[in-house]
């Protein structure tokens, strides 16, 4: 229990440090371009502690679930003193403003990369060079699911085995579409009960097409409901060198490659998040929690506790790296009040002024942020509402990696 609590506290601390470093990215880039940083605070709510150094006040607030870097003149509606005006962000070139707004994103990507690099050198990361092409381990019979952990008894080699698929076959395509992983094959077949699919397999260098009738079985969905699903009865052969430790030099390109793969997966997760919210709501009322669904800082810290409890430190740090990547990519979504929303406004000003010049008109000046307030408030309210729902789910029905 002590190890679990230590893990929870350490991951919560890691989240706070991640946020602090994100804001530090804004601070450092703003200072580099001569912008005035008024305040650099971690947390929201009442002030707990602060100290002033030069023109900047540094401090901690009571609720450590965020942070902010207050740059003078971030928008035209931000009042600045005559002394601040030369250092106001709004009076700086557009490209400097964009770099400052991307400073936090860049910092999180660098931090995530460094965490993964250290894991690659001292423990091992999922091998980014491993061949993940689906390879058949066994052909299996298929049957209905009868509980969260059990399926009904069955016999035989299943639809794939009956059609001629053999252990050791490398599956290249499904209905002509290339497959990167076995999970992609499984997820596609799940949505095709009763249909006929064609697998293109490589069997010891010989390429052949095999037609398979997908069996219709019952499976539990993330909401805990029995639904019709497809199954062909295949298990994946273990990936060779799935986890690999690298030397200090070779770890650099390997980490870079794995970072790219992780960022791609994070983008996919961001696009999939809205569709997973109903499942999170259902889990509050007793439905099974989707292991790949969104988590709050509460849920992530609890998972961190489970990992430390079992001394799975490499997974702990890889999850912390993934959090940095998520924060980076989430912040460039082009909606206010996120960094991406501010960047969109700066780019709008640049494009608008380009067309004004073509018409012989002067630059239009900074955008009026008051016109964006309804969108800003709506997005902020939506984020607060979704965050609250996910926190409740993480309290009453948390994701558990180990049961």
C-alpha positions in Angstrom: 0.0 0.0 0.0 2.9 2.4 0.8 4.4 1.8 -2.6 1.1 2.4 -4.3 0.6 5.7 -2.5 4.2 6.7 -3.3 3.5 6.0 -7.0 0.3 8.1 -6.9 2.2 11.0 -5.3 5.1 10.7 -7.7 2.9 10.7 -10.7 0.9 13.6 -9.4 4.2 15.4 -8.9 5.2 14.5 -12.4 2.0 16.1 -13.8 2.7 19.3 -11.8 6.3 19.3 -13.2 5.0 18.7 -16.7 2.7 21.7 -16.4 5.5 23.8 -14.9 7.8 23.0 -17.8 5.1 23.7 -20.3 4.7 27.2 -18.9 8.5 27.5 -18.6 8.7 27.0 -22.4 6.5 30.1 -22.8 8.5 32.1 -20.3 11.9 31.3 -21.8 10.9 32.0 -25.4 9.1 35.2 -24.3 12.2 36.4 -22.5 14.4 35.5 -25.5 12.4 38.0 -27.7 12.4 40.7 -25.0 8.7 40.3 -23.9 7.7 41.2 -20.4 6.6 38.2 -18.3 4.6 39.6 -15.4 3.7 36.3 -13.6 4.7 32.7 -13.7 2.4 30.6 -11.5 1.7 26.9 -11.1 -1.8 26.1 -10.1 -5.1 28.0 -10.0 -7.2 29.5 -7.2 -5.9 31.4 -4.1 -2.2 32.3 -4.0 -0.2 30.1 -1.6 3.3 31.5 -2.1 5.1 33.9 -4.4 8.4 35.8 -4.8 9.3 38.6 -7.2 12.5 38.6 -9.2 13.1 41.5 -11.5 9.9 42.2 -13.5 8.4 38.7 -12.9 6.4 37.3 -9.9 6.8 33.5 -9.4 4.4 31.6 -7.3 2.2 28.7 -6.4 -1.6 28.6 -6.2 -3.8 26.3 -4.1 -5.1 24.0 -6.9 -2.1 22.4 -8.7 -4.1 21.3 -11.8 -2.7 23.8 -14.2 -0.6 26.9 -14.5 -0.1 30.1 -16.4 2.6 32.5 -17.8 1.2 36.0 -17.8 2.9 37.9 -20.7 2.2 41.6 -21.0 0.1 42.5 -24.0 -0.7 38.9 -25.0 -3.8 40.4 -26.8 -4.8 43.9 -27.8 -7.4 43.9 -25.0 -4.7 43.3 -22.4 -3.9 46.8 -21.0 -0.2 47.6 -20.8 1.6 50.5 -19.2 3.7 52.9 -21.3 6.8 51.2 -19.7 5.6 47.8 -20.8 4.5 48.8 -24.3 7.9 48.1 -26.0 8.0 44.7 -24.4 4.3 43.8 -25.1 3.7 40.6 -27.0 1.1 42.1 -29.2 3.7 44.7 -30.5 6.2 42.0 -31.5 6.6 40.4 -35.0 4.0 37.7 -35.7 6.6 34.9 -36.0 8.0 35.7 -32.6 4.5 35.5 -31.1 4.0 32.1 -32.8 7.3 30.8 -31.4 6.4 31.9 -27.9 2.9 30.3 -28.2 4.6 27.1 -29.3 7.2 27.3 -26.5 5.2 25.2 -24.2 4.4 22.6 -26.8 8.1 22.4 -27.8 9.1 22.0 -24.2 6.7 19.1 -23.6 7.9 17.3 -26.7 11.6 17.7 -25.6 10.8 16.5 -22.1 8.9 13.5 -23.4 11.8 12.7 -25.7 14.3 12.9 -22.9 12.3 10.7 -20.6 12.0 8.0 -23.4 15.7 8.4 -24.2 16.6 7.6 -20.5 14.2 4.6 -20.5 15.7 3.4 -23.8 19.3 3.5 -22.3 18.6 2.2 -18.8 15.7 -0.2 -19.3 14.3 -0.6 -22.8 11.5 0.8 -24.9 9.1 -0.8 -27.4 11.5 -1.5 -30.3 10.6 1.1 -33.0 12.4 -1.1 -35.6 10.5 -4.3 -34.8 8.5 -6.0 -37.5 4.9 -5.7 -36.2 3.3 -7.2 -39.3 0.6 -9.6 -38.0 2.0 -13.1 -37.8 -0.2 -16.1 -36.9 0.7 -17.8 -33.6 -2.3 -20.2 -33.5 -5.6 -20.8 -35.2 -8.4 -21.0 -32.6 -12.1 -21.9 -32.3 -14.5 -19.0 -31.7 -17.5 -18.7 -29.4 -19.7 -16.2 -27.6 -18.4 -14.3 -24.6 -20.3 -15.2 -21.4 -18.6 -12.7 -19.0 -16.0 -10.1 -18.9 -13.2 -12.7 -18.6 -14.7 -15.9 -20.1 -16.0 -17.3 -23.4 -18.1 -20.4 -24.0 -16.4 -23.7 -24.7 -15.6 -24.6 -28.3 -13.5 -26.9 -30.4 -11.8 -26.9 -33.7 -9.4 -24.6 -35.5 -12.0 -21.8 -36.2 -12.9 -20.0 -39.4 -9.4 -19.0 -40.3 -8.0 -22.5 -39.7 -10.8 -24.1 -41.7 -10.0 -21.7 -44.6 -6.4 -22.8 -44.7 -4.5 -20.2 -42.5 -1.5 -21.8 -40.8 0.6 -20.8 -37.8 3.6 -18.8 -39.0 1.7 -17.1 -41.9 2.5 -13.4 -42.1 -0.7 -11.5 -42.8 0.0 -8.7 -45.4 -3.4 -7.3 -46.2 -7.1 -7.6 -45.3 -9.3 -7.1 -48.4 -6.4 -5.4 -50.1 -5.7 -3.0 -47.3 -2.2 -3.2 -45.7 -2.1 -4.1 -42.0 0.5 -2.6 -39.6 -0.3 -4.6 -36.5 -2.4 -7.5 -35.3 -4.6 -5.2 -33.3 -5.6 -3.4 -36.6 -6.6 -6.8 -38.0 -8.6 -7.7 -34.9 -10.4 -4.4 -34.7 -11.4 -4.5 -38.4 -12.7 -8.0 -38.2 -14.7 -7.2 -35.1 -16.9 -5.0 -37.2 -17.6 -7.5 -39.9 -19.7 -10.4 -38.5 -21.1 -12.7 -41.1 -19.0 -11.2 -44.0 -16.4 -12.8 -46.1 -12.9 -11.4 -46.0 -9.7 -12.1 -48.0 -6.4 -12.3 -46.2 -3.2 -12.1 -48.2 -0.6 -14.1 -46.4 3.1 -14.7 -46.9 3.9 -18.3 -46.2 7.7 -18.9 -46.4 8.0 -16.5 -49.3 4.9 -17.6 -51.2 2.1 -15.1 -51.4 -1.5 -16.4 -51.4 -5.0 -15.1 -50.9 -7.3 -16.9 -48.4 -11.1 -16.3 -48.2 -12.6 -16.6 -44.7 -16.2 -16.5 -43.6 -16.2 -14.3 -40.5 -18.1 -15.9 -37.6 -20.8 -13.8 -35.9 -20.3 -14.0 -32.1 -21.4 -12.0 -29.1 -18.9 -9.7 -27.3 -19.1 -7.1 -24.5 -18.7 -3.6 -25.7 -17.1 -0.8 -23.5 -20.6 0.0 -22.2 -21.0 -3.6 -20.9 -23.6 -4.5 -23.5 -23.6 -7.8 -25.5 -23.3 -6.9 -29.2 -22.7 -8.9 -32.4 -19.1 -9.0 -33.4 -16.9 -10.7 -35.9 -14.2 -13.3 -35.2 -12.0 -15.6 -37.3 -10.0 -17.3 -34.6 -6.4 -16.1 -34.8 -3.8 -15.4 -32.1 -0.7 -13.3 -32.8 2.8 -14.7 -32.6 5.1 -12.8 -30.3 6.9 -9.9 -31.9 10.7 -10.5 -32.0 12.7 -8.0 -29.9 9.4 -6.2 -29.0 11.3 -4.4 -26.1 14.9 -3.4 -26.7 17.5 -1.6 -24.7 19.8 0.7 -26.7 23.2 2.2 -26.2 23.6 5.9 -25.5 24.3 6.8 -29.2 21.9 4.4 -30.9 19.2 5.4 -28.5 19.0 8.8 -30.1 17.6 7.8 -33.5 15.6 4.9 -31.9 14.0 7.3 -29.4 13.3 9.8 -32.1 11.5 7.1 -34.2 9.6 5.9 -31.2 8.6 9.5 -30.3 7.2 9.9 -33.8 5.2 6.7 -33.4 3.9 7.8 -30.0 2.9 11.2 -31.3 1.0 9.6 -34.2 -0.8 7.4 -31.7 -1.6 10.4 -29.5 -3.1 12.2 -32.5 -5.3 9.2 -33.1 -6.3 9.2 -29.5 -7.3 12.9 -29.6 -9.5 12.3 -32.6 -11.1 9.2 -30.9 -11.7 11.0 -27.6 -15.1 12.5 -28.3 -16.5 9.1 -29.3 -15.3 7.6 -26.0 -17.0 10.1 -23.7 -20.4 8.3 -23.7 -18.5 5.2 -22.5 -16.9 7.2 -19.7 -20.3 8.5 -18.6 -21.8 5.0 -18.7 -18.9 3.7 -16.5 -20.0 6.1 -13.8 -23.2 4.1 -13.5 -21.5 0.7 -13.5 -20.6 -0.1 -17.1 -17.1 -1.6 -17.8 -14.5 1.1 -18.1 -12.7 1.2 -21.5 -9.0 0.6 -20.8 -8.1 2.9 -23.8 -10.5 5.6 -22.8 -9.5 9.1 -21.5 -8.2 9.5 -17.9 -7.9 12.6 -15.7 -5.0 13.5 -13.5 -6.7 11.5 -10.8 -6.9 8.3 -12.9 -3.4 8.7 -14.3 -2.0 9.1 -10.8 -3.8 6.0 -9.7 -2.4 4.0 -12.6 1.0 5.4 -11.7 0.5 4.0 -8.2 -0.2 0.6 -9.6 3.0 0.6 -11.7 5.2 1.7 -8.8 3.5 -0.9 -6.6 4.8 -3.6 -9.0 8.1 -1.9 -9.6 7.3 -1.3 -13.3 9.3 1.9 -13.4 9.9 1.9 -17.1 6.2 1.9 -17.8 5.7 4.6 -15.2 8.1 6.9 -17.0 6.8 6.0 -20.5 3.3 7.0 -19.3 4.7 10.3 -18.0 6.3 10.8 -21.4 3.0 10.1 -23.1 1.4 12.7 -20.8 3.9 15.3 -22.1 3.0 14.4 -25.7 -0.7 14.6 -25.0 -0.4 18.0 -23.4 1.7 19.3 -26.3 -0.7 18.1 -29.0 -3.9 19.0 -27.1 -2.6 22.6 -26.7 -2.2 23.1 -30.4 -5.9 22.4 -31.1 -6.9 25.6 -32.9 -9.5 26.7 -30.3 -9.3 29.4 -27.7 -8.3 29.5 -24.9 -5.7 26.9 -26.0 -2.3 27.9 -27.4 -3.5 26.7 -30.8 -6.4 29.1 -30.6 -4.0 32.0 -30.1 -1.8 30.8 -32.9 -4.8 30.7 -35.2 -5.6 34.3 -34.4 -2.0 35.4 -35.2 -2.1 33.5 -38.5 -5.5 35.0 -39.3 -4.0 38.5 -38.7 -1.1 37.7 -41.1 -3.3 36.3 -43.8 -5.8 39.2 -43.5 -3.0 41.8 -43.8 -1.6 40.0 -46.9 -4.9 40.5 -48.7 -5.2 44.0 -47.4 -1.9 44.9 -48.9 -3.0 43.4 -52.2 -5.9 45.9 -52.1 -3.6 48.8 -51.2 -4.8 49.0 -47.6 -2.7 49.3 -44.4 -2.4 46.4 -41.9 -5.6 45.9 -39.9 -4.0 45.8 -36.5 -4.4 43.2 -33.7 -7.5 41.1 -33.7 -10.3 42.0 -31.3 -10.4 39.1 -28.8 -13.7 40.3 -27.3 -15.4 38.8 -30.4 -14.0 35.4 -29.5 -15.2 35.5 -25.9 -18.3 33.4 -26.6 -16.2 30.7 -28.2 -13.6 30.9 -25.5 -16.2 30.6 -22.8 -18.0 27.8 -24.5 -14.7 25.8 -25.0 -13.6 26.5 -21.5 -17.0 25.3 -20.1 -16.9 22.2 -22.3 -13.3 21.3 -21.1 -14.3 21.9 -17.5 -17.4 19.7 -17.9 -15.7 16.9 -19.6 -12.8 17.1 -17.1 -15.3 16.8 -14.2 -17.0 13.8 -15.8 -13.7 12.0 -16.3 -12.6 12.8 -12.7 -15.8 11.3 -11.3 -15.4 8.2 -13.4 -11.8 7.9 -12.2 -13.0 8.0 -8.6 -16.0 5.7 -8.8 -14.9 3.3 -11.6 -11.1 3.8 -12.2 -9.1 2.2 -14.9 -7.1 -0.6 -13.3 -4.2 -2.2 -15.2 -4.0 -5.2 -12.9 -7.6 -6.0 -11.9 
